[in-house]
Amino acid sequence: MTIEAVGDNRFVYKVLDRVTGEVIRQLPREEVEKLNSDPTYRGGRLVDTAV
């Protein structure tokens, strides 16, 4: 497992395959990290229900 600091007080935890180095699991997931960098995202709005 590796721990990467990303910004102030934020970390990404990755479980890697020892043989290939491939990321098996990441917390928080990449999708959640993308939300953090989206200026239009507001906490709690994961689903857009507007019609």
JOTA-V16549 format. One line per field, one symbol per residue. phi: phi as a letter, one per 30 degrees, with the letter a starting at -180 (. if undefined). burial: b if it has 24 or more other ideal C-beta (glycine too) atoms within 12 Angstrom, else e. A space follows every 10 residues. Layout:
phi=???
burial=???
This chain:
phi=.bbcdbidhb bccbccdddc idddbbbdde ddddddcddc dbejcdbdcd c
burial=eeeeeeeeee eeeeeeeeee eeeeeeeeee eeeeeeeeee eeeeeeeeee e
